[in-house]
Amino acid sequence: WSYGRSNEGPWWSCLAAMISHVDQEHLWSNVAFLAIAGCFLEITEGVPHVACVLFGGGCIGAALHGVADPDTRVRGTSGAIYAVFFSQLSLLALNWAEMPARVLRLCVLLILIVVDVAALIFWRSDNVSYEGHLFGALAGVSIALVLGRNVRLRRFEIAFTWLGVLGYAALVATAFAGGQTKAAALAAGVLPLLGVAATWITRCSLRAPDPVPSPTVPEGDCDRGGFVVRM
């Protein structure tokens, strides 16, 4: 399967395209990258968070590839993988003061951005969906700003939460406006969850002193020296 114009194929075409690959090299390289990035994210954020990032990033990446380059089709998990990788930017923004090895993490992400931009400019390949990478990454950043675990929530960081909701809503609206209705409709399924989570975080934080333990840290967890330790 591959995803193209919105009026082609069944409604689940973009989901089928996410698990389809061009060849064995394409498949196993994506498996390796997803295993590395996904495992680290799952350890700190949990399965539901990773599932939302993968689903939203994959759907948005496919949809906005169709908007930006409607004459080509997209296949593979790259949009979802970029969403997982770059959701780490949001976690850094939410937990900069508490994050161990924060400068190293930021440098790694910046190197990835520089390499991808350099590949686009100097070694552009017609077989790579750079649009899918970009918009998948933006979707991952937006989702993680809302659902990301914030060890010590400060009131000004509520703005990050709603920025994530608005950013993701803008990506979905752009996909609908570009005629990619099938993938956009699937991606829109994440929006109610983001809205509910943002409302809950805002309500909890406004009722407590500043700073407060984040409502995204479940009961039974505790903050010890910048680390969240699950008991």
Salt bridges, closest charged atoms under 4 A:
GLU8 OE1 - ARG73 NH1 2.36
ASP71 OD1 - ARG5 NH2 3.03
GLU98 OE2 - ARG154 NH1 3.18
ASP116 OD2 - HIS133 ND1 3.83
GLU131 OE1 - HIS65 ND1 3.70
GLU131 OE2 - ARG124 NH2 4.00
ASP221 OD2 - ARG149 NH1 3.02
ASP221 OD1 - ARG230 NE 3.78
ASP223 OD2 - ARG152 NH2 2.84
